[in-house]
Structures are given as structure tokens and as C-alpha cells.
Amino acid sequence: MTTWDLLVVGAGPTGIAVGAAARQAGLSVLLVDRGPLCGAIVRFPTDMLFFTTRDKMEIAGIPFGIPDDKPTRRQALAYFQGVARHYELPLALYEEVVEARRTGEHFVVRTHKDGRMSERRSRAMVLATGYFDQPITLGVPGEDLPWVHRRYLEPYPHFSQHVVVVGAGNSAAETALDLWRHGARVTLVHRGSQVKPSTKYWLRPDIENRIAEGSIAARFHTVVEEFREDAGGDEAPERSVVLRTEGRREVLPADAVYVLIGYLPDVELERRCGVEVDSKTLVPVFDPAGYESNVPGLYIAGALQAGRRTDRIFIENSREHGAKIVEHLLSRR
């Protein structure tokens, strides 16, 4: 069995940056991910434009060679694929890490793929799994119905449809605006009193103005009680969302729903690997000097460091994590 110098769990931009830094230092490295390369970006909206400029998305010394100031989703995917190709990063994609334990000088990492369990070995590990794999759910009846979605891709299937967007942060606001501009009849539902103050500064006035003018309907101080599909005889089943606004019940017809209320990091994987995680903030224990966790030789990189505060760490302020981790790792050898 091959023993890698470094095994990185997560093959997103941060994981790629860690892998590239390891290769530059002459270390053997393997990136393991339960999805495709840059799976989070793959699942971003089809026509997404990054607000971050291309220079702040560059990793591992590879220029982001496009004429545009801000990359599209497709350009970002092509760029990060190019970085992985340039450094010839070994990849184990669509392979899920179940747990890891330190045994002497090595980690034994148990993985799952195609119904089979396997083991891999490494001298050190990095957890760089981000948070986009785990959308927060409401926990109400009907949430698993096929027309209730947790991710938004594009507006085109919803022309002339009644669409409910649950949430009032960046994702919900962007989705509501995109749907409305492409002909959907949109209602925004949020338990708070207004669009979240943390919404991007150029986005917030846009969504607030559309609500004020009546182009997008809004239900504030409102919670979802149920997603319902009633039999319609020979007709298609009638879809609706049951809402409660300050004690008043409302049944709102809906052809589709997008529940966009945020994401959480995979803390259970962290714990199965021995990392201590704060139960309230979901912030793991790690040394800010080199990002090593309470488990010697196991490092925390990227957005995972922020726990519940998924709005604090992005590509632009985590792209140097790889170099910092590798430097710390080499100092221990």
C-alpha cells in the first residue's frame, strides 16, 4: 500500500492549492473527494459571475489568464482544472473519506467508493472539505418532494411559474432576482423582518427595490410549516407551501420552491478523524500558526476553519493556506 506524505480531503480550490504547495516542496500528495474536482463550483448556478476579481482567485503561482476582470463559473472551473493538470496532482475523485485514525507515524484513512470500503495511508492529512456539500434544511413535512430544491442552477424552467424562495441572504436574493428577470412569479419568504443586512452591498438595494415596487412578493416574519402536494383527480397534483406569519396561516400555491438558507461544514467527518469541534460555533480546534488541529499531523484548511460563519473565508483569503500548512509540515520533519 502506498504511503503518501500528505493526503488532502477535498479537491476544491483550497485542496488544489494545498496539493500544489506539497508538489512544489517535493512531497507526495493525494487529493480525495467524494465528488468531482471543484464540486462546489460545479454545483454553482450555471451563469454565475464571481464578484471576486481574477487576480484574487489565483493560486499556486498560476496566472488566471482571462481578459475579464471577474471570472464566470466556466472560466473558474477551467482555471482550477488547469492548475491541477499543471502540477499533475494525483486525484481520487468520487471517493468518500469515512474516517481516519493516527496509528504510530501514519494515518489510516478509510474510504468508500462504488459500494466498497478501502484504506489509504499517509504521514499527514489536511481537511479542506468546505461547506457547500451540506445545505441547511427546514425539517418540515414535504421538504423531500421533488419540486422543493436546495440548490439553484438556472431560471429557464420556471418561466411564468409561481416560485417560492425561502431565505433572505445572498443566495436567496440572487436567485429571486434571476428568476424574476426571466419571467417567474417570485415570492420571497423569510422568518426575519427584512433582507439580511449581510447581503452584498450591490445586491441588497436591488432586491429591496423589487420588493418595494411589488415586482417580487415578500413574506417577512414568516416561517414554512409544510410543503404540500394535494391530489387533483385527473389533473396534476396541486402544489403549495403552508406559511405562518405572526400567527396567521396562509397556503401559497407554488410550482417550485428553493430553500436557500445556508450551509454547514461536515463536522461529523472532523470528529470521526479525532478533531475537536465547538458544539455551538462548529469551529474546529487548530493552531493559527500552522493550522494543525488537536490531532498531530492533521491540518484544517479553507472555509472549514470558520465553522458556522461560512461568510468569513473564501478563495481570496484562504488561497495561502496550502503554503502555510506545507511550511509547518516541513518544519516538523
C-alpha positions, 0 to 999 in steps of 0.5 A: 500500500502506498504511503503518501506524505500528505493526503488532502480531503477535498479537491476544491480550490483550497485542496488544489492549492494545498496539493500544489504547495506539497508538489512544489516542496517535493512531497507526495500528495493525494487529493480525495473527494467524494465528488468531482474536482471543484464540486462546489463550483460545479454545483454553482448556478450555471451563469454565475459571475464571481464578484471576486476579481481574477487576480484574487482567485489565483493560486499556486503561482498560476496566472488566471489568464482571462481578459475579464476582470471577474471570472464566470463559473466556466472560466473558474472551473477551467482555471482550477482544472488547469492548475491541477493538470499543471502540477499533475496532482494525483486525484481520487475523485468520487471517493468518500473519506469515512474516517481516519485514525493516527496509528504510530507515524501514519494515518489510516484513512478509510474510504468508500467508493462504488459500494466498497470500503478501502484504506489509504495511508499517509504521514499527514492529512489536511481537511479542506472539505468546505461547506457547500456539500451540506445545505441547511434544511427546514425539517418540515413535512414535504421538504423531500418532494421533488419540486422543493430544491436546495440548490439553484442552477438556472431560471429557464424552467420556471418561466411564468411559474409561481416560485417560492424562495425561502431565505433572505441572504445572498443566495436567496436574493440572487436567485429571486432576482434571476428568476424574476428577470426571466419571467417567474412569479417570485415570492420571497419568504423569510422568518426575519423582518427584512433582507439580511443586512449581510447581503452584498452591498450591490445586491441588497438595494436591488432586491429591496427595490423589487420588493418595494415596487411589488415586482417580487412578493415578500413574506417577512416574519414568516416561517414554512410549516409544510410543503404540500402536494394535494391530489387533483383527480385527473389533473396534476397534483396541486402544489403549495407551501403552508406559511405562518406569519405572526400567527396567521396561516396562509397556503401559497400555491407554488410550482417550485420552491428553493430553500436557500438558507445556508450551509454547514461544514461536515463536522461529523467527518472532523470528529470521526478523524479525532478533531475537536469541534465547538458544539455551538460555533462548529469551529474546529480546534487548530493552531493559527500558526500552522493550522494543525488541529488537536490531532498531530499531523492533521491540518484544517484548511479553507472555509472549514476553519470558520465553522458556522460563519461560512461568510468569513473565508473564501478563495481570496483569503484562504488561497495561502493556506496550502503554503502555510500548512506545507511550511509547518509540515516541513518544519516538523520533519 
